[in-house]
Amino acid sequence: MTTASEERAIERVVSGEAWRDYCRMLEMAGMVILREGSPSDPLDRAEGFRYLSRLVRAGIEAFVEHADPGAPELRRMVHETVKMGSDNPDNLYFNAPISGRHRYRLVGRRGSVAYLGFGTQQGGLGEGAGLPPTGFLEAADLTLGPDGRFEIIVSCEKAEGNWLPMTPDSGMLIVRQTFMDREREEPAEVRIERLDGADPPSPLSPVAFEAGLAQAGRLVGGVAAMFANWAEGFQQHVNRLPRFDQALSNASGGDPQIAYYHSYWSLAPDEALVILAKPPPCRHWNFQLNNHWM
């Protein structure tokens, strides 16, 4: 028996209202590129609209094609042709949908990549409430078996051995790998499986499609607006490099083990930007240049 809200979702799909709303969200996302404060030169405008097209692809993949926490799969949402929030070019990112209603197991092999971290986050991209962390586990704290193999339980209740916490509100799993030397280091192998049942991926339903399409649209506009707001804020300290607010970074899905420094730079044709820095006592640090869209 369908509920009133489910009947409404079905009606929105059948009438085309859900699709029209999605297209309107994409149109509104375009206003981020065109708004005052955004760069207006032809190259940055083209990059801005290409950025939106990449977010469209990421949103559909994440929330329409692979959104089932009952049968999750680790996939690369951010990569060479989908960029979000100054993602680290030295990193390999994997995401999977999860739910606090279930228990999961991560199975894999450590490899030799310099840094490997696992996190659970509240909510999901596109929901408008950020991605505050609900659990974190670093590979340095793992108990490894022969050949570097490991198992990690992902659950709300504490588990023996390697345990990655989550809460009833957890909605996303993220795996970050950071390389010092991509040619020589071996990435970790990781897969996820659900422990409290082995349901196959859910078939397409109008109700799930309506919800996923709406979330995909919110991702495009929400991500574009959030990082454009950040970039505009960085213009308050041009050619300086202050540390970014760690609490805001964590709430937006940043790695709690990483300190970020962001700013804006502006140079005349005959000027160069010189950065003087003393590397901190840490395992990895880098500089990267981004355009306005991060």
C-alpha positions in Angstrom: 0.0 0.0 0.0 1.4 3.4 -1.0 1.4 6.4 1.3 0.1 9.8 0.3 3.7 11.1 -0.1 4.6 8.1 -2.3 1.5 8.7 -4.5 2.6 12.4 -4.8 6.1 11.3 -5.9 4.6 8.9 -8.5 2.4 11.7 -9.8 5.3 14.1 -10.1 7.3 11.5 -12.2 4.3 10.6 -14.5 3.4 14.3 -15.1 6.9 15.4 -15.7 6.8 17.8 -12.8 9.8 16.1 -11.2 11.9 16.5 -14.3 10.9 20.1 -14.8 11.8 20.9 -11.2 15.2 19.2 -11.8 15.8 21.3 -14.9 14.8 24.5 -13.0 17.4 23.6 -10.3 20.0 23.3 -13.0 19.0 26.7 -14.4 19.3 28.2 -10.9 22.7 26.6 -10.5 23.8 28.5 -13.6 23.1 31.8 -11.8 26.1 31.0 -9.5 28.3 31.2 -12.5 26.7 34.5 -13.7 26.2 36.2 -10.3 28.1 39.3 -9.2 31.4 38.3 -7.7 32.0 35.5 -10.1 34.7 36.0 -12.8 33.2 37.1 -16.1 36.1 36.5 -18.6 35.3 33.9 -21.3 37.7 31.2 -20.0 36.4 31.3 -16.4 32.8 31.3 -17.6 33.4 28.3 -19.8 35.2 26.6 -16.9 32.3 27.4 -14.6 29.7 25.9 -16.9 31.9 22.9 -17.5 32.1 22.6 -13.7 28.3 22.5 -13.5 28.1 19.8 -16.2 30.5 17.7 -14.2 28.4 18.1 -11.1 25.4 17.0 -13.1 27.1 13.8 -14.0 28.3 13.2 -10.4 24.8 13.8 -9.0 23.0 11.4 -11.4 25.6 8.7 -10.7 25.5 9.2 -7.0 21.7 9.6 -6.4 20.0 8.0 -9.3 22.2 5.1 -10.3 24.1 4.1 -7.1 22.1 5.4 -4.2 21.0 2.2 -2.4 22.4 1.9 1.1 21.0 -1.7 1.2 23.4 -2.7 -1.6 26.3 -0.2 -1.4 29.2 -0.1 -3.8 32.4 2.0 -3.4 32.7 4.3 -6.4 34.8 7.4 -7.4 32.5 10.4 -7.2 35.4 12.9 -7.4 38.2 12.2 -9.9 40.0 13.6 -12.9 36.9 15.0 -14.6 34.7 15.7 -11.6 36.1 18.3 -9.2 34.7 19.4 -5.9 36.1 21.8 -3.3 39.8 21.7 -4.1 40.0 18.0 -4.0 43.6 16.9 -3.6 45.3 15.7 -6.8 47.5 13.4 -4.7 44.3 11.6 -3.4 42.2 8.7 -4.6 38.6 9.1 -3.3 35.9 6.5 -3.0 32.3 7.0 -1.7 29.4 4.7 -0.9 25.9 5.3 0.4 25.3 3.9 3.9 22.5 3.9 6.5 22.5 3.7 10.3 19.8 1.1 9.9 22.4 -1.4 8.6 25.7 -2.9 9.6 28.6 -3.2 7.0 32.0 -4.7 6.6 34.9 -3.3 4.7 37.3 -5.9 3.4 40.6 -5.2 1.7 44.3 -5.1 1.6 46.4 -2.2 2.9 48.7 -1.7 -0.1 51.6 0.7 0.3 49.8 4.1 -0.3 51.2 6.6 2.2 47.9 7.5 3.8 44.6 5.6 4.1 41.6 7.0 6.0 38.0 5.9 6.4 35.2 8.1 7.4 31.4 8.1 7.9 29.5 11.3 7.4 26.0 12.5 8.4 23.5 13.0 5.6 24.7 13.2 2.0 25.9 15.6 -0.7 23.0 17.7 -1.9 20.9 17.5 1.2 21.9 21.0 2.3 23.1 20.3 5.8 26.8 19.7 5.2 28.6 16.5 5.8 29.6 16.5 9.5 31.7 13.5 10.5 30.2 10.6 12.4 33.2 8.3 12.6 36.8 8.1 11.5 39.5 5.4 11.4 43.0 5.8 10.0 44.9 2.8 8.6 47.7 3.4 11.1 45.3 2.3 13.8 44.2 -0.9 11.9 45.0 -4.4 13.0 46.3 -6.0 9.8 46.5 -9.7 8.9 48.8 -11.5 6.6 49.7 -9.7 3.4 48.2 -6.5 4.9 44.7 -7.7 4.7 42.0 -6.2 7.0 38.4 -6.2 7.9 36.5 -3.2 9.4 33.1 -3.3 10.9 31.0 -0.2 10.2 28.1 0.1 12.6 26.4 2.2 15.2 27.2 -0.2 18.0 30.8 -0.7 19.0 32.4 -3.8 17.5 35.5 -5.8 18.5 38.6 -5.3 16.4 38.7 -2.7 13.6 35.6 -0.6 14.0 34.4 2.5 12.1 31.6 4.2 14.0 28.5 5.6 12.5 25.3 7.0 13.8 21.6 6.6 12.9 22.0 9.7 10.7 25.1 8.5 8.8 24.5 8.6 5.1 27.9 8.4 3.4 31.1 6.4 3.6 34.3 8.0 2.3 37.7 6.4 1.7 40.7 8.6 1.1 44.1 7.5 -0.1 47.0 9.9 -0.4 50.0 9.1 -2.5 53.6 10.3 -2.1 54.7 8.6 -5.3 51.9 7.2 -7.5 54.3 5.3 -9.8 55.7 3.3 -6.9 53.0 3.1 -4.3 50.2 0.5 -4.5 46.7 1.7 -3.7 44.6 -0.1 -1.1 42.0 -2.6 -2.2 38.7 -2.0 -0.5 35.2 -3.4 -0.9 32.0 -3.0 1.2 29.4 -5.6 2.0 26.3 -5.4 4.1 26.2 -7.7 7.1 22.5 -7.6 8.2 21.2 -9.0 4.9 22.3 -9.5 1.3 19.7 -7.7 -0.7 20.3 -7.3 -4.4 20.3 -3.7 -5.6 16.8 -2.3 -5.5 15.0 -2.1 -8.9 14.0 1.3 -10.2 10.9 2.7 -8.6 9.2 6.1 -9.4 9.4 7.0 -5.7 13.1 6.5 -5.4 13.7 8.1 -8.8 11.8 11.2 -7.8 13.8 11.5 -4.6 17.2 10.8 -6.3 16.6 13.3 -9.1 15.7 16.0 -6.6 18.9 15.3 -4.6 21.0 15.3 -7.7 19.7 18.7 -8.6 20.3 20.0 -5.1 23.9 18.8 -5.3 24.6 20.8 -8.4 23.3 24.0 -7.0 24.4 23.4 -3.4 28.0 22.4 -4.2 28.4 25.2 -6.7 27.1 27.9 -4.4 29.0 26.7 -1.3 32.4 26.7 -2.9 31.7 29.9 -4.8 30.9 31.5 -1.5 34.2 30.2 -0.1 36.1 31.6 -3.1 34.5 35.0 -2.7 35.4 34.9 1.0 39.0 34.1 0.2 39.2 37.4 -1.7 39.2 39.1 1.7 42.9 38.1 2.1 44.4 38.2 -1.4 48.0 36.9 -1.7 48.0 35.7 1.9 47.5 32.2 3.1 45.6 31.9 6.5 44.5 28.6 7.9 40.9 27.6 7.0 38.3 27.2 9.7 38.8 23.5 10.8 35.2 23.2 12.2 33.7 24.5 8.9 36.0 22.1 6.9 34.9 19.1 9.0 31.2 20.1 8.7 31.6 20.3 4.9 33.1 16.8 4.6 36.8 17.6 4.9 39.2 15.1 6.4 39.5 15.8 10.2 43.1 14.8 10.1 44.1 17.5 7.6 44.7 21.2 8.1 43.7 23.3 5.1 44.9 26.7 4.1 43.0 28.6 1.4 43.2 32.0 -0.2 42.9 34.0 -3.4 45.8 35.3 -5.5 46.0 38.2 -7.9 49.0 39.2 -9.9 49.9 41.9 -12.5 51.5 40.6 -15.7 55.0 41.5 -14.5 54.5 40.0 -11.0 55.1 36.5 -9.5 53.7 35.0 -6.3 56.4 33.8 -3.9 55.2 31.5 -1.1 57.6 31.1 1.8 56.7 28.1 4.0 58.4 25.8 6.6 57.0 22.3 6.1 55.3 21.2 9.3 56.1 17.9 11.0 53.5 15.8 9.1 53.4 12.9 6.7 52.1 14.8 3.7 51.8 18.4 2.6 51.3 20.1 -0.8 50.4 23.3 -2.6 47.8 23.3 -5.3 46.4 26.0 -7.6 42.7 26.1 -8.4 40.5 28.3 -10.5 37.6 30.3 -8.9 35.4 27.2 -9.0 37.8 25.1 -6.8 
